[in-house]
Amino acid sequence: MFVGGLQMDRLEVRHIHPASIPGLVPIILGLFMLLCAGLLFRSSITKGQSEAADSSKIRGNSTKNLLITLLCCLVFALVFVGNLPFIVSSTLFISVFGMTFSWPAKAGKRAKIKSVCISIIVGVTAGTLISVMFQYGFLVRLP
């Protein structure tokens, strides 16, 4: 993200202040991701090799959740983006991701309907706000 932000077009040609470049947000996000990765790496080192190597400590559905997340992200990036308007892509991704991870498996029909409705509301709201923010706030053309 950092490198991509640096390579984005500048808007000085339009007499826009250099600090308002569209790549500024990806640059900042890239720096924060590097910082978080470094902190996570340091944390894994300080916990000790024996604890990190003991795979029996992984509980729950961690691997299943990782694979579901990977699948959702790949479908979003490889299928939705570029083939659908970005607002539709992001809304679908956020809604389906939310439904997947908030699904009350052992609850009644009412709780399941509530979970679906909340996921759709959050997906539509977030997808719309993300699209509007990037198009009009950061002046980024979305696919």
Stockholm file with secondary structure:
# STOCKHOLM 1.0

chainA/1-143         MFVGGLQMDRLEVRHIHPASIPGLVPIILGLFMLLCAGLLFRSSITKGQSEAADSSKIRGNSTKNLLITLLCCLVFALVFVGNLPFIVSSTLFISVFGMTFSWPAKAGKRAKIKSVCISIIVGVTAGTLISVMFQYGFLVRLP
#=GR chainA/1-143 SS CHHHHHHSCCCGGGTCCGGGCTTHHHHHHHHHHHHHHHHHHHHHHHTCHHHHHCGGGCCTTHHHHHHHHHHHHHHIIIIIBTTBCHHHHHHHHHHHHHHHHHCCTTSCHHHHHHHHHHHHHHHHHHHHHHHHIIIIISCCCCC
#=GC SS_cons         CHHHHHHSCCCGGGTCCGGGCTTHHHHHHHHHHHHHHHHHHHHHHHTCHHHHHCGGGCCTTHHHHHHHHHHHHHHIIIIIBTTBCHHHHHHHHHHHHHHHHHCCTTSCHHHHHHHHHHHHHHHHHHHHHHHHIIIIISCCCCC
//
